[in-house]
Amino acid sequence: MELLLDGLSWITIISGSLFCIIGAFGVVTLPDFFCRMHGASVIDTMGLGLILLGLGFQTGLTLALGKLVMIFVFIFFTSPTGTHALARAALYSGLDPVATIKPRTRMQ
């Protein structure tokens, strides 16, 4: 049973790390502010959630698991709220979401 929990823990930690790497790559390479903000929100919720889940498998039923659950709940609610507030502030300040994306032209 312990070997199964260790394997499941490492799978979720590595998956969360891959989400964080892919999200960081998206923040660097995506063309628009709003697209970059989406990449950053994926890092917060999905990547960190999977890492915390893997750490929860490692700790077992201890006080540390309760702390990890509280961290996850805090991130789960504040990350989308913060991303939404940032997007609304960008729209309110006049940033046009489609102005920086170049349309594709048909090759002839």
DSSP file (Angstrom, degrees, kcal/mol; ACC not computed):
  #  RESIDUE AA STRUCTURE BP1 BP2  ACC     N-H-->O    O-->H-N    N-H-->O    O-->H-N    TCO  KAPPA ALPHA  PHI   PSI    X-CA   Y-CA   Z-CA
    1    1 A M     >        0   0    0      0, 0.0     4,-2.2     0, 0.0     5,-0.2   0.000 360.0 360.0 360.0 -39.2    0.0    0.0    0.0
    2    2 A E  H  >  +     0   0    0      1,-0.2     4,-2.3     2,-0.2     5,-0.2   0.873 360.0  52.5 -66.9 -35.9    2.8    2.4    0.8
    3    3 A L  H  > S+     0   0    0      2,-0.2     4,-2.3     1,-0.2    -1,-0.2   0.885 108.7  50.7 -65.9 -38.4    4.5    1.7   -2.5
    4    4 A L  H  > S+     0   0    0      2,-0.2     4,-2.6     1,-0.2    -2,-0.2   0.911 110.9  48.1 -64.8 -43.1    1.2    2.5   -4.3
    5    5 A L  H  X S+     0   0    0     -4,-2.2     4,-2.3     2,-0.2    -2,-0.2   0.888 111.5  50.5 -65.6 -38.5    0.9    5.8   -2.4
    6    6 A D  H  X S+     0   0    0     -4,-2.3     4,-2.5     2,-0.2    -2,-0.2   0.923 112.3  46.8 -64.5 -43.2    4.5    6.7   -3.2
    7    7 A G  H  X S+     0   0    0     -4,-2.3     4,-2.2     2,-0.2    -2,-0.2   0.922 114.0  46.9 -64.0 -44.3    3.9    6.0   -6.9
    8    8 A L  H  X S+     0   0    0     -4,-2.6     4,-2.1     1,-0.2    -1,-0.2   0.874 111.6  52.9 -64.4 -37.0    0.7    8.0   -7.0
    9    9 A S  H  X S+     0   0    0     -4,-2.3     4,-2.3    -5,-0.2    -2,-0.2   0.934 110.5  45.5 -63.6 -47.0    2.4   10.8   -5.1
   10   10 A W  H  X S+     0   0    0     -4,-2.5     4,-2.5     1,-0.2     5,-0.2   0.866 110.2  54.6 -67.8 -34.7    5.2   11.0   -7.6
   11   11 A I  H  X S+     0   0    0     -4,-2.2     4,-2.3     2,-0.2    -1,-0.2   0.932 112.3  43.1 -63.0 -44.4    2.9   10.9  -10.6
   12   12 A T  H  X S+     0   0    0     -4,-2.1     4,-2.4     2,-0.2    -2,-0.2   0.871 114.1  50.4 -71.4 -35.2    0.9   13.8   -9.3
   13   13 A I  H  X S+     0   0    0     -4,-2.3     4,-2.1     2,-0.2    -2,-0.2   0.923 113.7  44.9 -67.2 -42.5    4.0   15.8   -8.3
   14   14 A I  H  X S+     0   0    0     -4,-2.5     4,-2.3     2,-0.2    -2,-0.2   0.894 113.0  51.3 -68.2 -38.8    5.6   15.3  -11.7
   15   15 A S  H  X S+     0   0    0     -4,-2.3     4,-2.2    -5,-0.2    -2,-0.2   0.921 110.9  48.3 -62.9 -43.2    2.3   16.1  -13.5
   16   16 A G  H  X S+     0   0    0     -4,-2.4     4,-2.1     1,-0.2    -2,-0.2   0.886 110.4  51.6 -63.5 -38.5    1.9   19.3  -11.5
   17   17 A S  H  X S+     0   0    0     -4,-2.1     4,-2.3     2,-0.2    -1,-0.2   0.894 108.7  51.0 -65.2 -39.2    5.5   20.2  -12.3
   18   18 A L  H  X S+     0   0    0     -4,-2.3     4,-2.8     2,-0.2     5,-0.2   0.902 108.6  51.7 -64.7 -40.3    4.9   19.7  -16.0
   19   19 A F  H  X S+     0   0    0     -4,-2.2     4,-2.7     1,-0.2    -2,-0.2   0.915 110.3  49.5 -60.3 -41.7    1.8   21.9  -15.8
   20   20 A C  H  X S+     0   0    0     -4,-2.1     4,-2.4     2,-0.2    -2,-0.2   0.902 112.2  47.2 -64.6 -40.9    3.9   24.6  -14.1
   21   21 A I  H  X S+     0   0    0     -4,-2.3     4,-2.3     2,-0.2    -2,-0.2   0.926 114.0  46.8 -66.9 -44.1    6.6   24.3  -16.8
   22   22 A I  H  X S+     0   0    0     -4,-2.8     4,-2.1     1,-0.2    -2,-0.2   0.906 113.4  49.3 -64.3 -41.1    4.1   24.4  -19.6
   23   23 A G  H  X S+     0   0    0     -4,-2.7     4,-2.1    -5,-0.2    -2,-0.2   0.890 110.6  49.7 -65.0 -39.6    2.3   27.4  -18.0
   24   24 A A  H  X S+     0   0    0     -4,-2.4     4,-1.7     2,-0.2    -2,-0.2   0.892 110.1  51.1 -66.0 -38.6    5.6   29.3  -17.6
   25   25 A F  H  X S+     0   0    0     -4,-2.3     4,-2.3     1,-0.2    -2,-0.2   0.893 109.9  50.8 -63.0 -38.7    6.4   28.6  -21.2
   26   26 A G  H  X S+     0   0    0     -4,-2.1     4,-2.4     1,-0.2    -2,-0.2   0.873 106.0  54.5 -66.0 -37.8    3.0   30.0  -22.1
   27   27 A V  H  < S+     0   0    0     -4,-2.1    -1,-0.2     1,-0.2    -2,-0.2   0.878 114.1  42.1 -63.1 -36.6    3.6   33.1  -20.1
   28   28 A V  H  < S+     0   0    0     -4,-1.7    -2,-0.2    -5,-0.1    -1,-0.2   0.882 124.4  32.2 -77.6 -38.9    6.8   33.8  -22.0
   29   29 A T  H  < S+     0   0    0     -4,-2.3    -2,-0.2    -5,-0.1    -3,-0.2   0.681  86.1 104.9-100.8 -18.3    5.6   32.9  -25.5
   30   30 A L     <  -     0   0    0     -4,-2.4     6,-0.1    -5,-0.2    -4,-0.0  -0.354  63.6-138.4 -69.1 147.6    1.9   33.8  -25.8
   31   31 A P  S    S+     0   0    0      0, 0.0     2,-0.3     0, 0.0    -1,-0.1   0.777  73.2  56.2 -80.7 -27.3    1.3   37.0  -27.8
   32   32 A D  S  > S-     0   0    0      1,-0.1     4,-2.4    67,-0.0     5,-0.2  -0.712  75.7-124.4-113.7 154.7   -1.4   38.8  -25.8
   33   33 A F  H  > S+     0   0    0     -2,-0.3     4,-2.2     1,-0.2     5,-0.1   0.906 114.0  49.1 -59.0 -43.2   -1.7   40.1  -22.2
   34   34 A F  H  > S+     0   0    0      2,-0.2     4,-1.6     1,-0.2    -1,-0.2   0.864 110.3  50.3 -69.9 -35.5   -4.9   38.1  -21.7
   35   35 A C  H  > S+     0   0    0      2,-0.2     4,-1.9     1,-0.2    -1,-0.2   0.910 111.3  49.2 -66.3 -41.9   -3.4   34.9  -23.1
   36   36 A R  H  X S+     0   0    0     -4,-2.4     4,-2.0     1,-0.2    -2,-0.2   0.881 108.2  53.5 -63.8 -38.1   -0.4   35.3  -20.8
   37   37 A M  H  X S+     0   0    0     -4,-2.2     4,-1.8     1,-0.2    -1,-0.2   0.863 106.0  53.4 -65.7 -34.7   -2.7   35.9  -17.9
   38   38 A H  H  X S+     0   0    0     -4,-1.6     4,-1.8     2,-0.2    -2,-0.2   0.912 107.4  51.2 -65.0 -42.3   -4.5   32.6  -18.8
   39   39 A G  H  X S+     0   0    0     -4,-1.9     4,-1.6     1,-0.2    -2,-0.2   0.885 109.4  50.7 -61.1 -38.8   -1.2   30.8  -18.7
   40   40 A A  H  X S+     0   0    0     -4,-2.0     4,-1.7     1,-0.2    -1,-0.2   0.859 108.1  51.8 -68.5 -34.9   -0.4   32.2  -15.3
   41   41 A S  H  X S+     0   0    0     -4,-1.8     4,-2.3     1,-0.2     5,-0.4   0.839 105.8  54.9 -72.4 -30.5   -3.7   31.1  -13.9
   42   42 A V  H  X>S+     0   0    0     -4,-1.8     5,-1.7     1,-0.2     4,-1.1   0.894 106.0  53.1 -65.7 -39.1   -3.2   27.6  -15.1
   43   43 A I  I  <>S+     0   0    0     -4,-1.6     5,-1.6     3,-0.2    -2,-0.2   0.935 111.8  45.8 -59.7 -46.0    0.1   27.5  -13.2
   44   44 A D  I  <5S+     0   0    0     -4,-1.7     4,-0.3     3,-0.2     5,-0.2   0.954 122.7  28.3 -65.7 -52.3   -1.6   28.5  -10.0
   45   45 A T  I  X5S+     0   0    0     -4,-2.3     4,-1.2     3,-0.2    -3,-0.2   0.974 130.2  26.9 -81.8 -54.6   -4.7   26.3   -9.9
   46   46 A M  I  X5S+     0   0    0     -4,-1.1     4,-2.3    -5,-0.4     5,-0.2   0.952 124.6  43.2 -78.7 -48.6   -3.8   23.1  -11.8
   47   47 A G  I  ><S+     0   0    0     -5,-1.7     4,-2.0     1,-0.2    -3,-0.2   0.954 120.5  40.2 -63.1 -51.0   -0.1   22.9  -11.3
   48   48 A L  H  ><S+     0   0    0     -5,-1.6     4,-2.6    -4,-0.3    -1,-0.2   0.853 113.1  56.7 -67.7 -33.6    0.0   23.8   -7.7
   49   49 A G  H  X S+     0   0    0     -4,-1.2     4,-2.1    -5,-0.2    -1,-0.2   0.919 108.9  45.5 -62.9 -43.6   -3.1   21.8   -7.0
   50   50 A L  H  X S+     0   0    0     -4,-2.3     4,-2.3     2,-0.2    -2,-0.2   0.891 112.7  50.7 -68.0 -38.1   -1.5   18.6   -8.4
   51   51 A I  H  X S+     0   0    0     -4,-2.0     4,-2.3    -5,-0.2    -2,-0.2   0.929 111.7  47.4 -64.4 -43.9    1.7   19.3   -6.5
   52   52 A L  H  X S+     0   0    0     -4,-2.6     4,-2.0     2,-0.2    -1,-0.2   0.863 109.9  53.7 -65.8 -34.7   -0.2   19.8   -3.2
   53   53 A L  H  X S+     0   0    0     -4,-2.1     4,-1.9     2,-0.2    -1,-0.2   0.922 109.5  48.2 -64.1 -43.3   -2.2   16.6   -3.9
   54   54 A G  H  X S+     0   0    0     -4,-2.3     4,-1.5     1,-0.2    -2,-0.2   0.895 111.4  49.5 -63.2 -40.2    1.1   14.7   -4.3
   55   55 A L  H  X S+     0   0    0     -4,-2.3     4,-1.9     1,-0.2    -1,-0.2   0.853 107.3  56.0 -66.5 -33.4    2.5   16.2   -1.1
   56   56 A G  H  X S+     0   0    0     -4,-2.0     4,-1.7     1,-0.2    -2,-0.2   0.880 105.0  51.7 -65.1 -38.0   -0.8   15.2    0.6
   57   57 A F  H  < S+     0   0    0     -4,-1.9    -1,-0.2     1,-0.2    -2,-0.2   0.861 110.4  50.3 -63.9 -34.4   -0.3   11.6   -0.4
   58   58 A Q  H  < S+     0   0    0     -4,-1.5    -2,-0.2     1,-0.2    -1,-0.2   0.866 110.3  47.7 -71.7 -36.5    3.2   11.7    1.1
   59   59 A T  H  < S-     0   0    0     -4,-1.9    -2,-0.2     1,-0.2    -1,-0.2   0.832  89.3-160.6 -78.7 -31.1    2.2   13.2    4.4
   60   60 A G     <  -     0   0    0     -4,-1.7     2,-1.6    -5,-0.2     5,-0.2  -0.437  56.3 -22.0  80.1-162.6   -0.7   10.8    5.2
   61   61 A L  S    S+     0   0    0     -2,-0.1     2,-0.2     4,-0.1    -1,-0.1  -0.606 100.3 118.6 -87.4  82.3   -3.3   11.7    7.8
   62   62 A T  S  > S-     0   0    0     -2,-1.6     4,-1.1     1,-0.0     3,-0.4  -0.724  82.3 -91.1-131.1-178.7   -1.4   14.3    9.8
   63   63 A L  H  > S+     0   0    0     -2,-0.2     4,-1.8     1,-0.2     5,-0.1   0.814 122.2  64.2 -65.6 -30.1   -1.6   18.0   10.7
   64   64 A A  H  > S+     0   0    0      1,-0.2     4,-2.3     2,-0.2    -1,-0.2   0.853  97.1  56.1 -63.0 -34.4    0.5   18.8    7.6
   65   65 A L  H  > S+     0   0    0     -3,-0.4     4,-2.4     2,-0.2    -1,-0.2   0.901 105.2  51.6 -64.0 -40.3   -2.3   17.4    5.4
   66   66 A G  H  X S+     0   0    0     -4,-1.1     4,-2.0     1,-0.2    -2,-0.2   0.892 110.2  48.9 -61.8 -39.5   -4.7   19.8    7.0
   67   67 A K  H  X S+     0   0    0     -4,-1.8     4,-2.2     2,-0.2    -2,-0.2   0.898 110.4  50.5 -67.2 -39.8   -2.4   22.7    6.3
   68   68 A L  H  X S+     0   0    0     -4,-2.3     4,-2.4     2,-0.2    -2,-0.2   0.886 109.9  50.8 -64.5 -38.4   -1.9   21.5    2.6
   69   69 A V  H  X S+     0   0    0     -4,-2.4     4,-2.6     2,-0.2    -2,-0.2   0.902 109.8  49.9 -65.8 -40.2   -5.7   21.4    2.3
   70   70 A M  H  X S+     0   0    0     -4,-2.0     4,-2.2     2,-0.2    -2,-0.2   0.896 110.8  49.3 -65.5 -39.4   -6.1   24.9    3.6
   71   71 A I  H  X S+     0   0    0     -4,-2.2     4,-2.6     2,-0.2     5,-0.2   0.919 111.9  49.4 -63.5 -43.3   -3.4   26.1    1.2
   72   72 A F  H  X S+     0   0    0     -4,-2.4     4,-3.0     2,-0.2    -2,-0.2   0.921 110.9  48.5 -63.0 -44.2   -5.2   24.4   -1.7
   73   73 A V  H  X S+     0   0    0     -4,-2.6     4,-1.7     2,-0.2     5,-0.2   0.910 112.1  50.0 -62.9 -41.4   -8.6   25.9   -0.8
   74   74 A F  H  X S+     0   0    0     -4,-2.2     4,-2.5     1,-0.2     5,-0.3   0.939 115.5  41.9 -61.9 -47.5   -7.0   29.4   -0.5
   75   75 A I  H  X S+     0   0    0     -4,-2.6     4,-2.1     1,-0.2    -2,-0.2   0.887 110.3  58.6 -66.7 -38.9   -5.3   29.1   -3.9
   76   76 A F  H  < S+     0   0    0     -4,-3.0    -1,-0.2    -5,-0.2    -2,-0.2   0.851 116.8  32.3 -61.2 -36.0   -8.4   27.5   -5.5
   77   77 A F  H  X S+     0   0    0     -4,-1.7     4,-1.0    -5,-0.2    -2,-0.2   0.838 121.7  45.1 -91.1 -35.3  -10.5   30.5   -4.6
   78   78 A T  H  X S+     0   0    0     -4,-2.5     4,-2.8    -5,-0.2     5,-0.2   0.825 103.7  60.8 -83.0 -30.4   -8.1   33.4   -4.8
   79   79 A S  H  X S+     0   0    0     -4,-2.1     4,-2.4    -5,-0.3     5,-0.2   0.960 109.4  39.4 -65.5 -52.1   -6.3   32.6   -8.1
   80   80 A P  H  > S+     0   0    0      0, 0.0     4,-2.4     0, 0.0    -1,-0.2   0.879 117.4  51.8 -64.4 -33.8   -9.4   32.7  -10.4
   81   81 A T  H  X S+     0   0    0     -4,-1.0     4,-2.3     2,-0.2    -2,-0.2   0.924 111.5  45.9 -66.4 -43.6  -10.7   35.7   -8.5
   82   82 A G  H  X S+     0   0    0     -4,-2.8     4,-2.3     2,-0.2    -1,-0.2   0.887 112.9  50.2 -65.3 -39.7   -7.3   37.6   -8.8
   83   83 A T  H  X S+     0   0    0     -4,-2.4     4,-2.2    -5,-0.2    -2,-0.2   0.905 111.3  48.9 -65.2 -41.2   -7.1   36.7  -12.5
   84   84 A H  H  X S+     0   0    0     -4,-2.4     4,-2.5     2,-0.2    -2,-0.2   0.914 111.7  48.8 -64.6 -42.3  -10.7   37.9  -13.1
   85   85 A A  H  X S+     0   0    0     -4,-2.3     4,-2.2     1,-0.2    -2,-0.2   0.890 111.3  50.2 -65.0 -38.8   -9.9   41.2  -11.3
   86   86 A L  H  X S+     0   0    0     -4,-2.3     4,-2.1     2,-0.2    -1,-0.2   0.895 111.2  48.4 -66.5 -39.7   -6.7   41.7  -13.3
   87   87 A A  H  X S+     0   0    0     -4,-2.2     4,-2.5     2,-0.2    -2,-0.2   0.911 111.6  49.4 -66.5 -42.0   -8.6   41.1  -16.5
   88   88 A R  H  X S+     0   0    0     -4,-2.5     4,-2.6     1,-0.2    -2,-0.2   0.898 110.8  50.3 -63.8 -39.0  -11.3   43.5  -15.6
   89   89 A A  H  X S+     0   0    0     -4,-2.2     4,-1.9     2,-0.2    -1,-0.2   0.888 110.5  49.9 -66.2 -37.8   -8.8   46.2  -14.6
   90   90 A A  H  <>S+     0   0    0     -4,-2.1     5,-2.4     2,-0.2     4,-0.5   0.913 113.4  45.7 -66.9 -41.6   -7.0   45.7  -18.0
   91   91 A L  H ><5S+     0   0    0     -4,-2.5     3,-1.0     1,-0.2    -2,-0.2   0.906 112.2  51.6 -65.9 -40.5  -10.3   46.1  -19.9
   92   92 A Y  H 3<5S+     0   0    0     -4,-2.6    -1,-0.2     1,-0.3    -2,-0.2   0.841 105.9  55.0 -65.3 -33.6  -11.3   49.1  -17.8
   93   93 A S  T 3<5S-     0   0    0     -4,-1.9    -1,-0.3    -5,-0.2    -2,-0.2   0.583 125.8 -99.8 -78.6  -8.0   -8.0   50.8  -18.5
   94   94 A G  T < 5 +     0   0    0     -3,-1.0     2,-0.5    -4,-0.5    -3,-0.2   0.547  67.4 152.2 107.3   8.1   -8.5   50.4  -22.2
   95   95 A L      < -     0   0    0     -5,-2.4    -1,-0.3    -6,-0.2    -2,-0.1  -0.620  37.4-143.1 -75.4 121.4   -6.5   47.4  -23.2
   96   96 A D    >   -     0   0    0     -2,-0.5     3,-0.8     1,-0.1     4,-0.5  -0.743   1.3-150.1 -87.7 124.1   -8.1   45.8  -26.2
   97   97 A P  T 3  S+     0   0    0      0, 0.0     3,-0.2     0, 0.0    -1,-0.1   0.761  94.1  39.5 -69.2 -23.6   -7.9   42.0  -26.1
   98   98 A V  T 3  S+     0   0    0      1,-0.1     3,-0.4     2,-0.1    -2,-0.0   0.430  92.4  86.6-104.0   1.1   -7.8   41.5  -29.9
   99   99 A A  S <  S+     0   0    0     -3,-0.8    -1,-0.1     1,-0.2    -4,-0.0   0.814  91.5  44.2 -72.7 -29.0   -5.6   44.5  -30.8
  100  100 A T  S    S+     0   0    0     -4,-0.5     2,-0.6    -3,-0.2    -1,-0.2   0.538  91.9  91.4 -96.0  -6.2   -2.3   42.6  -30.4
  101  101 A I  S    S-     0   0    0     -3,-0.4   -69,-0.0    -4,-0.1    -3,-0.0  -0.793  70.6-141.4 -92.3 123.7   -3.2   39.4  -32.1
  102  102 A K        -     0   0    0     -2,-0.6     2,-0.1     1,-0.1    -2,-0.1  -0.662  19.0-120.7 -83.3 133.7   -2.3   39.4  -35.8
  103  103 A P        -     0   0    0      0, 0.0     2,-0.3     0, 0.0    -1,-0.1  -0.426  29.3-109.5 -71.7 149.1   -4.8   37.7  -38.1
  104  104 A R        -     0   0    0     -2,-0.1     2,-0.3     1,-0.0     0, 0.0  -0.577  29.8-145.2 -77.5 138.9   -3.6   34.8  -40.2
  105  105 A T        -     0   0    0     -2,-0.3     2,-0.4     1,-0.0    -1,-0.0  -0.786  20.2-110.2-102.7 150.2   -3.3   35.4  -43.8
  106  106 A R        -     0   0    0     -2,-0.3     2,-0.3     1,-0.1    -1,-0.0  -0.627  30.9-125.9 -80.2 131.7   -4.0   32.8  -46.4
  107  107 A M              0   0    0     -2,-0.4    -1,-0.1     1,-0.1     0, 0.0  -0.571 360.0 360.0 -77.9 138.2   -0.9   31.6  -48.3
  108  108 A Q              0   0    0     -2,-0.3    -1,-0.1     0, 0.0    -2,-0.0   0.396 360.0 360.0-112.6 360.0   -1.2   31.9  -52.1
